[in-house]
Amino acid sequence: MGVRRKSHHTTTRVVVPTGGPAPRDPACLVVVNGAQLGLEARIADQPLLIGRADDAGLAISNTSVSRRHCWIVRDGDGYVVEDLGSTNGVFVNGQKVQRLGLRDGDRLRVGHCELKFFGEGSAEASYHRELLNQAVFDALTGFYNRRQSREMLEHAFDRGRNDPGSLRLMILDLDHFKPVNDQYGHLAGDRVLTGFAALVKRELDKETVSGRLGGEEFVVFSSHLPMSEFCALAERVRATLECTELPMDNGSVRITVSIGIAQQSPDMRAAADLLRAADGALYKAKLGGRNRIVVGD
């Protein structure tokens, strides 16, 4: 781990002129509970399909939701929700409906999933979105926070019971991170964590989930990447970090990461078993000299 000092530089502020009123935010639906808390789908002129189908505009991976559960369509200046013959029905503000015009702030229940509708230019949408962000995401790294990532992992594990071996998980732990905090302070440590998170995000596709377990420990899991590609992802993160200088306020630092990988197996009873398997592999990576990847049995 080495530190390089930066030379001082001049910051130039550029003022960009604005013209005309800001565009109105489009209507949208936001998931307000469950593993997909905070998921948002904007509603345009085309119908927004809600369900488990792959082509759904708002895809909800919950067995209580039908494949083509309902849709929201434009009706004049407003929007209407219509049940498409779902098994468990559509509820608006607690009342079961077949077809109903929506108002800003209406709450919808689709299966066991709760949604909230915001009309065009809703004054409440940005405020509500910020509250959801605080409940779902880690403020420092932008990853899902510990509670949300664990809940999403449990849902992924339950889905994986029908396809054992498809769910793969890695735990990433920065090596010798405490000396960074001790020598340069916690603000410098935060900058390092932020830089590491940005590096990881650049390697992930939209279906791979990343979360912060706490401190300098992170989790990444996927149900669609084959093991070879998942291990290749871990190696890209490890190798890229090894040769990257992460910025701090008064310089930069190089740091490495150890990674433990495990996959769901038929003998695992809960998501906690998968986490323990990956944590055991991580422990071996640390004992083996750090800056390496170990795949669990």
VOBA-1610 file (N, C-alpha, C; in pm, whole numbers, padded with zeros to 5 digits, always signed):
BEGIN
Met+00085-00119+00000Met+00000+00000+00000Met+00087+00123+00000Gly+00082+00205-00101Gly+00164+00325-00110Gly+00079+00447-00130Val+00130+00563-00092Val+00057+00688-00103Val+00133+00783-00192Arg+00063+00849-00282Arg+00124+00949-00370Arg+00055+01082-00347Arg+00135+01185-00325Arg+00080+01319-00303Arg+00043+01385-00435Lys-00065+01457-00433Lys-00107+01531-00551Lys-00055+01674-00545Ser-00027+01734-00660Ser+00007+01875-00665Ser-00121+01956-00658His-00109+02081-00609His-00227+02166-00600His-00271+02208-00740His-00399+02227-00759His-00449+02266-00889His-00559+02370-00870Thr-00593+02435-00978Thr-00695+02540-00974Thr-00827+02485-01024Thr-00933+02514-00953Thr-01067+02472-00992Thr-01139+02587-01061Thr-01197+02561-01176Thr-01271+02662-01251Thr-01419+02630-01246Arg-01499+02727-01211Arg-01644+02708-01207Arg-01705+02757-01338Val-01784+02672-01399Val-01850+02707-01523Val-01998+02726-01497Val-02051+02841-01535Val-02193+02870-01515Val-02266+02844-01646Val-02361+02752-01642Val-02437+02717-01761Val-02570+02790-01759Pro-02600+02871-01858Pro-02728+02944-01859Pro-02845+02849-01876Thr-02954+02884-01814Thr-03075+02804-01826Thr-03177+02881-01908Gly-03264+02809-01973Gly-03365+02877-02053Gly-03497+02803-02049Gly-03603+02873-02020Gly-03735+02812-02021Gly-03762+02735-01894Pro-03885+02699-01871Pro-03922+02623-01750Pro-03870+02480-01756Ala-03843+02423-01639Ala-03796+02284-01634Ala-03909+02191-01678Pro-03874+02083-01750Pro-03979+01990-01793Pro-04044+01920-01674Arg-04171+01890-01688Arg-04244+01821-01582Arg-04200+01675-01575Asp-04184+01624-01453Asp-04152+01484-01437Asp-04267+01399-01489Pro-04236+01289-01559Pro-04344+01203-01610Pro-04411+01127-01496Ala-04530+01075-01524Ala-04597+00989-01426Ala-04513+00865-01403Cys-04522+00807-01284Cys-04441+00689-01255Cys-04506+00606-01146Leu-04460+00481-01137Leu-04496+00389-01028Leu-04369+00356-00952Val-04379+00351-00820Val-04264+00317-00736Val-04303+00204-00643Val-04219+00101-00633Val-04240-00009-00539Val-04207+00041-00399Val-04301+00027-00305Val-04282+00083-00172Val-04272-00022-00062Asn-04257-00151-00100Asn-04225-00252+00001Asn-04164-00372-00068Gly-04108-00462+00012Gly-04054-00586-00043Gly-03912-00574-00093Ala-03865-00682-00156Ala-03726-00690-00199Ala-03692-00589-00307Gln-03793-00544-00383Gln-03767-00448-00491Gln-03804-00306-00451Leu-03800-00280-00320Leu-03830-00149-00267Leu-03750-00042-00341Gly-03820+00063-00386Gly-03753+00172-00454Gly-03748+00158-00605Leu-03782+00039-00658Leu-03783+00021-00804Leu-03888+00113-00864Glu-03849+00182-00971Glu-03937+00282-01031Glu-03956+00254-01179Ala-04078+00275-01228Ala-04108+00262-01370Ala-04183+00386-01415Arg-04130+00454-01514Arg-04198+00572-01567Arg-04306+00531-01666Ile-04412+00610-01672Ile-04527+00578-01756Ile-04535+00680-01869Ala-04530+00632-01992Ala-04538+00719-02108Ala-04672+00699-02178Asp-04675+00722-02309Asp-04799+00706-02384Asp-04836+00560-02406Gln-04733+00471-02405Gln-04759+00329-02424Gln-04802+00266-02291Pro-04887+00164-02294Pro-04929+00098-02170Pro-04808+00042-02094Leu-04811+00054-01962Leu-04708-00003-01876Leu-04759-00135-01821Leu-04700-00246-01866Leu-04740-00380-01819Leu-04669-00411-01688Ile-04747-00462-01592Ile-04694-00499-01461Ile-04715-00649-01443Gly-04609-00721-01406Gly-04621-00865-01386Gly-04485-00934-01384Arg-04489-01066-01385Arg-04365-01145-01382Arg-04310-01174-01521Ala-04382-01138-01627Ala-04337-01166-01764Ala-04208-01091-01794Asp-04124-01151-01878Asp-03997-01089-01912Asp-04014-00955-01983Asp-04125-00940-02056Asp-04145-00817-02132Asp-04223-00712-02054Ala-04245-00734-01924Ala-04319-00637-01843Ala-04237-00511-01825Gly-04302-00396-01836Gly-04233-00269-01812Gly-04194-00254-01667Leu-04273-00311-01577Leu-04240-00318-01434Leu-04245-00465-01397Ala-04129-00531-01401Ala-04120-00674-01374Ala-04104-00697-01224Ile-04199-00771-01167Ile-04199-00798-01023Ile-04180-00947-01002Ser-04069-00983-00941Ser-04034-01124-00925Ser-04090-01180-00796Asn-04222-01194-00792Asn-04290-01248-00675Asn-04401-01340-00724Thr-04407-01461-00668Thr-04503-01560-00717Thr-04648-01520-00693Ser-04673-01423-00606Ser-04810-01376-00583Ser-04858-01286-00698Val-04766-01249-00786Val-04797-01162-00899Val-04810-01247-01025Ser-04916-01227-01102Ser-04936-01301-01227Ser-04836-01253-01332Arg-04815-01336-01434Arg-04720-01297-01538Arg-04763-01168-01607Arg-04889-01155-01638Arg-04944-01031-01694Arg-05056-00988-01599His-05018-00922-01494His-05110-00895-01384His-05206-00780-01417Cys-05151-00668-01458Cys-05233-00552-01491Cys-05150-00456-01575Trp-05215-00352-01624Trp-05138-00248-01690Trp-05197-00113-01659Ile-05114-00011-01684Ile-05159+00127-01666Ile-05152+00193-01803Val-05264+00252-01843Val-05273+00313-01976Val-05317+00458-01963Arg-05271+00539-02059Arg-05314+00678-02062Arg-05461+00687-02103Asp-05535+00773-02037Asp-05676+00795-02068Asp-05701+00944-02066Gly-05695+01007-02184Gly-05708+01152-02189Gly-05588+01218-02124Asp-05615+01300-02023Asp-05508+01367-01951Asp-05460+01288-01830Gly-05521+01173-01804Gly-05484+01096-01686Gly-05444+00954-01721Tyr-05447+00867-01619Tyr-05405+00728-01636Tyr-05505+00636-01566Val-05518+00515-01621Val-05612+00416-01569Val-05538+00286-01545Val-05565+00219-01432Val-05513+00085-01408Val-05621-00015-01442Glu-05582-00124-01509Glu-05679-00226-01550Glu-05624-00365-01520Asp-05703-00445-01448Asp-05667-00584-01418Asp-05674-00666-01547Leu-05572-00747-01573Leu-05567-00829-01695Leu-05601-00974-01666Gly-05688-00997-01569Gly-05728-01134-01534Gly-05632-01199-01438Ser-05575-01121-01348Ser-05476-01173-01253Ser-05540-01270-01154Thr-05457-01351-01092Thr-05505-01446-00992Thr-05545-01379-00862Asn-05464-01283-00817Asn-05485-01222-00686Asn-05544-01083-00690Gly-05577-01034-00809Gly-05648-00907-00820Gly-05560-00784-00805Val-05622-00668-00829Val-05557-00538-00818Val-05637-00456-00717Phe-05568-00392-00625Phe-05632-00312-00521Phe-05578-00169-00527Val-05665-00073-00518Val-05626+00068-00512Val-05677+00125-00381Asn-05585+00170-00298Asn-05619+00224-00165Asn-05706+00126-00086Gly-05674-00003-00100Gly-05742-00107-00024Gly-05867-00164-00088Gln-05914-00108-00199Gln-06035-00155-00264Gln-06000-00231-00392Lys-06060-00351-00409Lys-06035-00430-00529Lys-06102-00363-00648Val-06030-00353-00759Val-06083-00285-00877Val-06057-00369-01001Gln-06139-00347-01102Gln-06118-00405-01234Gln-06055-00301-01327Arg-06107-00179-01320Arg-06054-00067-01400Arg-06086+00061-01324Leu-05983+00144-01306Leu-06005+00264-01225Leu-05905+00372-01266Gly-05955+00498-01274Gly-05868+00612-01297Gly-05782+00639-01174Leu-05656+00672-01195Leu-05563+00691-01085Leu-05544+00839-01053Arg-05524+00867-00924Arg-05494+01001-00879Arg-05356+01003-00815Asp-05293+01118-00819Asp-05160+01133-00762Asp-05159+01087-00616Gly-05065+00996-00583Gly-05053+00946-00447Gly-05129+00818-00419Asp-05206+00766-00516Asp-05279+00640-00495Asp-05182+00526-00468Arg-05224+00439-00378Arg-05146+00319-00346Arg-05210+00197-00412Leu-05131+00119-00483Leu-05178-00001-00551Leu-05119-00124-00485Arg-05197-00230-00477Arg-05144-00359-00432Arg-05160-00459-00544Val-05050-00516-00584Val-05045-00615-00691Val-04986-00741-00630Gly-05069-00844-00608Gly-05022-00958-00532Gly-04985-00913-00391His-04862-00946-00347His-04815-00901-00216His-04730-00775-00227Cys-04724-00718-00344Cys-04638-00602-00368Cys-04719-00473-00365Glu-04667-00373-00295Glu-04734-00244-00288Glu-04660-00141-00373Leu-04738-00063-00448Leu-04685+00039-00538Leu-04750+00172-00505Lys-04683+00279-00546Lys-04742+00411-00531Lys-04737+00482-00665Phe-04849+00545-00701Phe-04860+00614-00829Phe-04838+00764-00809Phe-04755+00820-00896Phe-04733+00964-00897Phe-04768+01018-01035Gly-04856+01115-01040Gly-04895+01174-01167Gly-04787+01266-01223Glu-04808+01314-01344Glu-04711+01403-01409Glu-04690+01528-01322Gly-04562+01562-01302Gly-04529+01682-01227Gly-04566+01675-01080Ser-04579+01554-01025Ser-04620+01539-00885Ser-04521+01609-00791Ala-04574+01691-00703Ala-04489+01761-00606Ala-04435+01665-00501Glu-04504+01553-00480Glu-04465+01459-00376Glu-04361+01358-00425Ala-04350+01341-00557Ala-04268+01233-00610Ala-04122+01244-00568Ser-04061+01362-00584Ser-03919+01376-00552Ser-03893+01357-00403Tyr-03983+01407-00320Tyr-03969+01391-00175Tyr-03980+01243-00136His-04079+01174-00193His-04098+01033-00162His-03981+00951-00214Arg-03929+00987-00332Arg-03815+00917-00390Arg-03693+00930-00299Glu-03674+01048-00242Glu-03559+01069-00153Glu-03573+00985-00027Leu-03694+00976+00027Leu-03716+00892+00146Leu-03685+00746+00115Leu-03728+00698-00002Leu-03700+00560-00041Leu-03551+00537-00059Asn-03484+00634-00120Asn-03339+00621-00138Asn-03268+00605-00004Gln-03311+00683+00094Gln-03250+00674+00226Gln-03277+00539+00292Ala-03393+00482+00263Ala-03429+00353+00324Ala-03363+00236+00255Val-03323+00252+00129Val-03275+00140+00048Val-03124+00140+00027Phe-03066+00259+00008Phe-02927+00267-00036Phe-02834+00315+00073Asp-02711+00268+00066Asp-02604+00316+00152Asp-02562+00454+00102Ala-02565+00554+00189Ala-02542+00692+00146Ala-02401+00713+00093Leu-02304+00640+00144Leu-02165+00663+00105Leu-02131+00602-00030Thr-02172+00478-00051Thr-02129+00405-00171Thr-02234+00398-00281Gly-02361+00420-00248Gly-02467+00404-00346Gly-02510+00260-00365Phe-02444+00165-00297Phe-02487+00025-00301Phe-02614+00011-00216Tyr-02686-00100-00236Tyr-02794-00130-00143Tyr-02737-00142-00002Asn-02814-00095+00097Asn-02765-00107+00233Asn-02779-00251+00284Arg-02731-00274+00403Arg-02725-00411+00456Arg-02864-00475+00462Arg-02961-00403+00515Arg-03095-00460+00531Arg-03155-00493+00396Gln-03146-00399+00301Gln-03209-00421+00171Gln-03139-00531+00093Ser-03007-00534+00096Ser-02935-00638+00021Ser-02962-00776+00079Arg-02975-00786+00212Arg-03008-00915+00272Arg-03149-00960+00232Glu-03243-00867+00228Glu-03380-00902+00189Glu-03384-00947+00043Met-03310-00878-00044Met-03305-00916-00185Met-03239-01051-00203Leu-03136-01078-00123Leu-03070-01208-00130Leu-03163-01320-00087Glu-03242-01297+00017Glu-03336-01400+00062Glu-03439-01431-00045His-03488-01330-00115His-03582-01354-00224His-03515-01430-00338Ala-03391-01393-00371Ala-03318-01463-00477Ala-03293-01608-00437Phe-03264-01631-00310Phe-03240-01767-00261Phe-03368-01851-00272Asp-03481-01793-00234Asp-03608-01866-00245Asp-03639-01903-00390Arg-03613-01810-00483Arg-03635-01841-00624Arg-03539-01950-00671Gly-03419-01953-00615Gly-03318-02049-00655Gly-03342-02190-00607Arg-03441-02210-00519Arg-03470-02346-00472Arg-03513-02436-00587Asn-03572-02376-00689Asn-03615-02455-00805Asn-03503-02475-00908Asp-03391-02407-00886Asp-03278-02418-00978Asp-03148-02409-00900Pro-03118-02509-00815Pro-02999-02505-00730Pro-02872-02485-00812Gly-02785-02400-00761Gly-02659-02374-00829Gly-02662-02251-00917Ser-02780-02194-00939Ser-02788-02077-01026Ser-02752-01948-00953Leu-02775-01943-00821Leu-02746-01823-00744Leu-02602-01828-00694Arg-02526-01725-00727Arg-02384-01718-00689Arg-02358-01586-00617Leu-02273-01594-00517Leu-02251-01479-00431Leu-02103-01464-00399Met-02057-01339-00394Met-01921-01312-00349Met-01924-01209-00237Ile-01836-01227-00140Ile-01813-01127-00036Ile-01676-01067-00062Leu-01671-00934-00067Leu-01547-00862-00095Leu-01508-00784+00029Asp-01382-00797+00070Asp-01334-00729+00190Asp-01200-00662+00158Leu-01194-00530+00175Leu-01071-00457+00145Leu-00960-00499+00243Asp-00842-00518+00189Asp-00727-00561+00270Asp-00661-00442+00339His-00626-00461+00467His-00551-00360+00543His-00616-00223+00532Phe-00747-00220+00549Phe-00818-00093+00539Phe-00806-00011+00668Lys-00794-00076+00781Lys-00786-00003+00908Lys-00668+00094+00910Pro-00549+00055+00860Pro-00438+00152+00860Pro-00468+00279+00780Val-00552+00270+00678Val-00589+00390+00603Val-00664+00486+00694Asn-00763+00434+00767Asn-00837+00517+00861Asn-00746+00571+00971Asp-00659+00485+01025Asp-00574+00526+01136Asp-00473+00633+01094Gln-00416+00620+00975Gln-00310+00711+00932Gln-00363+00839+00869Tyr-00473+00827+00792Tyr-00519+00943+00716Tyr-00654+00997+00762Gly-00721+00924+00851Gly-00848+00971+00902Gly-00967+00907+00833His-01082+00914+00898His-01201+00847+00846His-01256+00913+00720Leu-01235+01042+00703Leu-01281+01106+00579Leu-01204+01051+00460Ala-01074+01029+00478Ala-00995+00967+00371Ala-01042+00825+00346Gly-01074+00753+00454Gly-01127+00618+00439Gly-01257+00615+00362Asp-01342+00714+00388Asp-01468+00723+00313Asp-01443+00746+00165Arg-01344+00829+00132Arg-01312+00853-00008Arg-01267+00725-00076Val-01191+00643-00003Val-01144+00516-00058Val-01262+00422-00083Leu-01353+00415+00011Leu-01471+00329-00005Leu-01556+00375-00123Thr-01570+00506-00138Thr-01647+00560-00250Thr-01581+00525-00383Gly-01449+00537-00388Gly-01376+00503-00510Gly-01385+00356-00544Phe-01377+00272-00441Phe-01388+00127-00464Phe-01528+00092-00515Ala-01631+00151-00455Ala-01768+00124-00499Ala-01786+00164-00645Ala-01732+00278-00685Ala-01745+00322-00825Ala-01675+00224-00918Leu-01561+00171-00875Leu-01489+00073-00956Leu-01571-00054-00975Val-01634-00102-00868Val-01716-00223-00877Val-01837-00200-00967Lys-01903-00085-00952Lys-02023-00057-01031Lys-01995-00060-01180Arg-01876-00015-01220Arg-01842-00015-01363Arg-01836-00155-01422Glu-01818-00255-01338Glu-01806-00393-01384Glu-01938-00469-01383Leu-02042-00413-01322Leu-02167-00487-01301Leu-02269-00456-01410Asp-02347-00557-01447Asp-02462-00533-01533Asp-02583-00503-01445Lys-02694-00466-01507Lys-02809-00419-01431Lys-02879-00529-01352Glu-02854-00657-01382Glu-02920-00766-01311Glu-02838-00820-01195Thr-02715-00773-01180Thr-02629-00818-01071Thr-02643-00721-00954Val-02667-00774-00835Val-02698-00694-00717Val-02572-00671-00635Ser-02553-00549-00588Ser-02439-00517-00501Ser-02489-00450-00375Gly-02430-00485-00261Gly-02471-00427-00134Gly-02351-00408-00043Arg-02366-00320+00053Arg-02263-00298+00154Arg-02307-00364+00284Leu-02228-00462+00329Leu-02262-00533+00451Leu-02225-00452+00574Gly-02128-00363+00559Gly-02083-00282+00670Gly-01933-00260+00662Gly-01886-00143+00709Gly-01742-00116+00705Gly-01687-00126+00565Glu-01582-00208+00550Glu-01518-00227+00420Glu-01557-00359+00356Glu-01671-00416+00396Glu-01715-00546+00346Glu-01839-00529+00259Phe-01837-00593+00141Phe-01943-00578+00042Phe-01988-00715-00008Val-02105-00717-00069Val-02158-00841-00125Val-02207-00814-00266Val-02185-00911-00355Val-02236-00906-00493Val-02295-01043-00523Phe-02417-01048-00580Phe-02474-01178-00614Phe-02552-01171-00744Ser-02563-01287-00808Ser-02626-01295-00940Ser-02688-01433-00959Ser-02803-01436-01027Ser-02868-01562-01062Ser-02860-01591-01211His-02796-01503-01287His-02794-01522-01432His-02654-01543-01488Leu-02551-01508-01413Leu-02415-01527-01462Leu-02367-01669-01434Pro-02317-01742-01533Pro-02255-01872-01507Pro-02135-01855-01413Met-02096-01963-01347Met-01988-01954-01250Met-01860-01900-01313Ser-01830-01940-01436Ser-01708-01892-01500Ser-01710-01741-01518Glu-01826-01686-01558Glu-01836-01541-01576Glu-01838-01468-01443Phe-01898-01532-01342Phe-01904-01470-01210Phe-01763-01461-01151Cys-01684-01567-01168Cys-01545-01565-01120Cys-01462-01464-01200Ala-01490-01454-01330Ala-01420-01357-01413Ala-01451-01215-01367Leu-01576-01191-01327Leu-01615-01061-01273Leu-01534-01030-01148Ala-01525-01127-01059Ala-01448-01107-00936Ala-01302-01078-00967Glu-01246-01147-01064Glu-01106-01125-01099Glu-01084-00987-01161Arg-01179-00939-01241Arg-01167-00804-01298Arg-01164-00700-01187Val-01253-00717-01087Val-01255-00624-00975Val-01123-00629-00900Arg-01076-00749-00869Arg-00951-00764-00794Arg-00833-00703-00869Ala-00818-00740-00997Ala-00704-00696-01075Ala-00707-00545-01101Thr-00827-00492-01128Thr-00838-00348-01154Thr-00805-00268-01030Leu-00855-00313-00914Leu-00826-00242-00790Leu-00677-00245-00759Glu-00613-00357-00785Glu-00471-00373-00752Glu-00384-00266-00820Cys-00423-00224-00939Cys-00341-00128-01013Cys-00406+00010-01022Thr-00503+00037-00934Thr-00574+00166-00935Thr-00535+00247-00814Glu-00509+00376-00836Glu-00486+00468-00726Glu-00619+00533-00689Leu-00667+00505-00570Leu-00794+00562-00525Leu-00767+00699-00463Pro-00841+00801-00505Pro-00813+00938-00458Pro-00854+00960-00314Met-00773+01041-00244Met-00807+01096-00114Met-00791+01247-00124Asp-00828+01319-00020Asp-00823+01465-00027Asp-00683+01517-00052Asn-00583+01453+00006Asn-00446+01503-00006Asn-00355+01405-00078Gly-00407+01325-00164Gly-00325+01231-00237Gly-00406+01113-00286Ser-00342+00999-00296Ser-00411+00878-00341Ser-00349+00758-00271Val-00417+00647-00276Val-00372+00527-00208Val-00402+00405-00293Arg-00316+00307-00284Arg-00343+00178-00347Arg-00378+00077-00239Ile-00479-00004-00270Ile-00527-00102-00173Ile-00575-00223-00251Thr-00583-00337-00186Thr-00626-00460-00253Thr-00751-00515-00186Val-00809-00619-00248Val-00932-00677-00196Val-00921-00829-00199Ser-00976-00892-00098Ser-00990-01038-00093Ser-01136-01073-00117Ile-01159-01183-00190Ile-01295-01218-00231Ile-01321-01366-00205Gly-01434-01396-00142Gly-01480-01533-00124Gly-01607-01555-00203Ile-01614-01666-00276Ile-01727-01696-00364Ile-01792-01827-00324Ala-01925-01830-00330Ala-02000-01953-00305Ala-02123-01954-00393Gln-02182-02073-00414Gln-02307-02082-00489Gln-02408-02164-00411Gln-02534-02136-00436Gln-02643-02205-00368Gln-02640-02354-00402Ser-02658-02436-00300Ser-02660-02581-00321Ser-02785-02639-00254Pro-02828-02761-00295Pro-02953-02818-00243Pro-02953-02837-00092Asp-02835-02852-00030Asp-02832-02877+00114Asp-02841-02748+00197Met-02841-02632+00131Met-02854-02506+00203Met-03001-02479+00231Arg-03031-02442+00354Arg-03170-02422+00394Arg-03212-02276+00387Ala-03116-02183+00394Ala-03150-02041+00396Ala-03037-01961+00335Ala-03067-01834+00305Ala-02966-01747+00246Ala-02847-01730+00340Ala-02870-01742+00470Ala-02760-01730+00566Ala-02655-01839+00543Asp-02697-01957+00497Asp-02602-02064+00469Asp-02511-02026+00352Leu-02568-01961+00252Leu-02488-01916+00137Leu-02388-01810+00180Leu-02431-01719+00265Leu-02341-01616+00316Leu-02227-01678+00398Arg-02259-01778+00479Arg-02155-01843+00558Arg-02054-01913+00470Ala-02102-01975+00360Ala-02011-02043+00268Ala-01916-01944+00202Ala-01969-01831+00159Ala-01884-01729+00097Ala-01789-01668+00199Asp-01837-01650+00322Asp-01752-01594+00427Asp-01638-01689+00461Gly-01666-01822+00457Gly-01560-01919+00480Gly-01454-01914+00371Ala-01499-01896+00246Ala-01404-01882+00135Ala-01323-01754+00148Leu-01388-01646+00194Leu-01316-01520+00216Leu-01209-01537+00323Tyr-01241-01610+00429Tyr-01145-01634+00537Tyr-01020-01706+00483Lys-01041-01802+00393Lys-00928-01872+00332Lys-00846-01778+00244Ala-00913-01685+00176Ala-00841-01588+00094Ala-00754-01497+00180Lys-00803-01460+00297Lys-00725-01377+00388Lys-00605-01456+00442Leu-00631-01581+00483Leu-00522-01663+00535Leu-00417-01693+00428Gly-00461-01700+00303Gly-00371-01734+00193Gly-00284-01620+00147Gly-00296-01503+00209Gly-00209-01393+00174Gly-00281-01268+00124Arg-00413-01272+00119Arg-00493-01157+00073Arg-00472-01130-00075Asn-00550-01032-00128Asn-00545-00995-00269Asn-00562-01117-00358Arg-00662-01198-00325Arg-00689-01319-00401Arg-00835-01360-00390Ile-00872-01454-00474Ile-01010-01505-00480Ile-01008-01652-00442Val-01101-01691-00357Val-01117-01832-00321Val-01263-01870-00346Val-01285-01980-00418Val-01419-02032-00443Val-01447-02143-00344Gly-01558-02133-00270Gly-01592-02234-00171Gly-01626-02366-00235Asp-01621-02472-00155Asp-01653-02606-00202Asp-01800-02613-00241
//
